[in-house]
Amino acid sequence: MREILRRPNGAFGIGILAVFTILAILPDVLVGPLQTAVTATGPRLAPPSTEFPFGTDQLGRSILNLTVHATRISMVIGLLATFITVAIGAVLGIVSGYVGGRFDAVLMRVADFFLVLPTFVLAIILTAIIRDALGTGSRELFGIRLSLLVIVVVIGITSWSSAARIIRAQTLSLKERAFVDRARVIGASSGHIMRRHILPNVVNLIVANAVLTFAGAILTETTLSFVGLGDPFQPSWGQLLEAARSTGAPGLGAWWYFVPAGTAVVLVVFAFTLLGNALDDILNPKLQGRR
C-alpha cells in the first residue's frame, strides 16, 4: 500500500475510490433513505437548486439521493463479479498450467472461445436466458435482488478467460523452478504444491488483474442495465442512465438526470485505471520509464 501511495497516480486513484467507498457504505447517513415515488418530495424534472443540488427525476425524487444509493449497488455488483472472475481465472489458470497435457489444451481452447466471442453480446444473451429460467421476481439474496445477482454471475463467467491465461503463463514458469522441484522430491502432492508454492507467487498478478477486472465489471453492469437488463427497484448507475434515456431526459434538456451517474462511472473506472497503472509500475519497474 505504501508503494502505491508514493506514486501520484496510485494515491489519486485510491483517494477517488475512498470517496465512493464511503458513499457505498453510508448512503442512509449521507442522503437519507432511498426515495421512492411515494416518498418523493420535489417537483418533476426540476433542475439543480439549493434544496435539490443534483435536481430531480420524473417522479420528483432527488437525483443526489438516487446516485448515492446507486453507488452501493454498482460497487457491490462490481466487487462480487470481480471475485467470481478472479477466483475462476486463478483456479483454472494454476491448475491448467501445472497439470498441463490434454487438460491444459482443452481448457485453453475453452478460454479462447470466451476470448474471441464479444463478451457484452454473450452477457446479454446469458442474462436474458438465466432470468427466464429462474423467474427471479422479487427474491433477494444477501440483500440484493436475484435479478442483479444474475448480472454478477454472468459477468463472472464471461470474463475469467484473460485472467486464466495470464496466471497459467506464470504457472508454467514457476513449476520449473528449483523450489517446486524440491517440493516434488520430498513427496508433496500436486494440490499442496499449487496451494503453498504456486499460489503465493501469483498473488501479485491476481491483485493486478482484479483491479482492472473491477473497472470492467462496473462498465459491463452499467451497459447491461442501460439496455434494460437491470432492476428498477434497486437502482444502479446503469439503471439511472436507462431511466434518464427512457424518460427522454436528453431531449428535454434535463442533463442533471444522467450527468451524475455517468460522471460516477467515469470516475470509478478512471480511478481503477490509475491504480492498475501504479501496480504495473510496482510489479514491472522496467515499464515505468516507457509511460
N, C-alpha and C positions, 0 to 999 in steps of 0.2 A: 504493500500500500504506500509506503514511504517513497519508493522508487516512482510510483505513478504520480504522486502529488508533487514531486520535484519537477515534473515536466508540465509546462503550461497547458498543453492540450489535455493531458490526463486530469489535472486539477480542475480545469474548466468543465470538462465532461462530468466529473464526479459532483461538482457543485450544482450543475443543472439537474442531475439525477437525484441529488439530495432534496432539492426543492419538490420535485414530482413525487418522491417517496413520502415526504411529509403530507402532501396533498392526498395521496392514496391512503395513508393511514388515518388521517384525521379530517375527513370531509365533513362529518357532522359538526365537529367543533369549529371548523373554519367558516362554513357557509350554511350550517343548519341541515336538517333532514332533506332528503331528496324531494323536490317539489313534484307534484302531480297535477293533473287537470283540476282536481278537487281543491288542492291547497294553493294553487297559483293565485297570486295577488296583484299582478301587474296587467297593464293593457297589452293587447296583442301586437306583436312585432314592433314594440317600441324601441327606438334607438337608445344607445348608451346614455345614462343620466346619473345623477347623484345617487338615486335610490337603486337603480339597476346599472351598475358600471359596465356590464357587457351587453345590456339590452335584454329583450325578452323574445320568446318564441311565439308561434301562432296560438298557443294556449295561454299566454301570459306568464309563463314560467321564466325564472331568471336564468339567462344563459350562463352566468358565472356559477350558479348552483349546479346546473346540469354538467358543465365542463369539469368542475372539480370532482363531482361524483363519478363521472365517466372515467376519470383518471384511475380510480381504483379498479374498475372493470378491465380497462385496457392493460394496465400494468400486471394485474393478476393473470389475465389471459396470456400475455407475453411471457411471464415467469413460468407458468405451467407448461406452455408449449415448448419453451426453451429446455426445461428439464426433461421432457419426453424426448425431444430431438437429440439432445446431447447424450442422454442415457442410452438410447438405441444406438446412436452412432459410435459411442465409446465401446460398448459391449461388443457389437458386431465388428468394429474395426480391430479391436485387440484380438478377439477370437479368430477372426479371418486371417490376420497377419501372422499369428503364432501357429495356428493349426496348419494353414497352407493347404496344398493339394487340391483335390476336387471341391472340397467345401469352400475354399477361398475363391476358386474360379466361379462357382455357381453364385456365391454371394456377391461378388463383384459385378457379375452380369446383371443381377437384380439392382444393384446400386446404379449401374449405368442406365438401366431402364428409367429409374426415377430422375436421373440427371438430365436425360435428353427430353423427357416429357415437360411441357410447360407446367410448372408447379401450380400456378394460380388456376389454370383451367382444370387440372386434376383436383385441386382443393374444392372448387365449386361443385364439381360432379360428385365427389365423395360426400361433401356436406349435405347436399340435397338427398342423396341415397340413404345415408345414415339417419337423417332426420325422419324421412318417410318410414324407415324400418322401425325406429324406436318410438315414434309418436311422442316426442319429448313433452309436449304440453307445458304445464307449469311446474313440473317436478324440479327439485333442487338437490344439489349435492355440494356439501361444504359451503352452503350459502350462495352458490352460483347455479343458475338455471341450466338444465341439461342441454338446452339449445346452444348455449355458449360453450359448454364443455365439449360438445361435438366439434366446434371450431378448434378448440385446443387440441383434441386428438388428431384431427385432420392435418393441422399444421405440423404436428409432431411426426406423423407417419409419412408425410410428403417431403420432409426437409432433412432427414437423417443422412442421406447418401453422401453428401460432401464431407460431413464430419467423419463418417466411417472411412472414407478413402484417405483422408489426411492422417487419421490415427493409425490406420493399417500401415501406411508407408513408414511411419515412425516405428511401429512394432516390428516390421521386417528388419529394420536396422538394429533394434535393441535385442532381438532374440539371438543375434550372432555375437553379442558382446560376451566378454570373459565372465562377468558376474552371473550371467544366465547359464553359461556352460557349467560353472561351478555348482550352481543350484541343481542342475540336472545330474551331475556326477554324484552328489550326496543323496540322490533319490527323491528330490522334491517333485511333487505331482505337477502336471500342466496347470491345473487350477491354481495351485499355490504360487507358481512362478508368475502367472498372469496377474494374480491379485497382489502379490507382495513385491514383485520386481519390475513388471512391465507397467502396471497402472500408475505407480508413483512417478514414473519417468515420462508419462504423457499427460500429467495433470495440467502442466502449463499450456499445452495445446488445447486441452479440453476447455480451460477457462477462456483462452483467447477466442476459441470458436463459439463459446456460449455468449460472449459479449456481442458478436456480430449476429448470431442467431436471434438474440433478443430483439435487435433492431428489425430484422427481417420478419419476425413474428408479429411485431406491432404493425408493420406495414401490411402484412397479409390479412390480419384481423380487421384492420381499417378498411381494406379493399373489399373483403367479403361482406362486411356489414354495410358498406356503401352500396353494394349491388343488391341489398335486400335480404341477406342471409344472417343478419344479426338478430338481436332480441330487443324489441322496443320497450320492454318492461324493465330491462337492465341496461341503460344507455352506456355505450362506449363512445370513444371519439368517432369511430366509423359510423355508428348509429346516428350520432348528431349530424354528421355530414349528410347522411342519407335522408334524414328528416328535413334538413335545410333544402336539399335538392327537390324532394317530393312536394314540399310546400311552395316551391318556386321562389325561394329567397333571393337567389342571384338575379332573377329577372325583376324582382320587386325592389332591388337595391338594398335589401336587408343584409348587408355584408357582415354585420355583427353576429349573425346566426352561424355562419360557417367559419369565420376567421379564427376565433379562439380555439376550436377543436383542431383545425388544420395547422395552426401555429404550434399547438401542443405536440402533434405528431412529428412535425419537422424538428422541433427542439429535442425531443427524446431520441429520435433517430440520429440527429447530429451529435448528441452527447455520447451515444454508444459508439459512433464512428470515431470520435475523438479518443475515447477510452480504448478502442481497439487499436488505433494508431500508436497510442502510448505503450500498450502492451507489446505491440510488434517491435517498437524501438527497444524495449527491455529484453525481449526474447531473441531478437535478431539485431544486435548492435551494428552490424555491417550495413544494414539497410538504412540506418538513421541518416547518414550523410547524403543519401540519394533524394531525400524529400526536400 
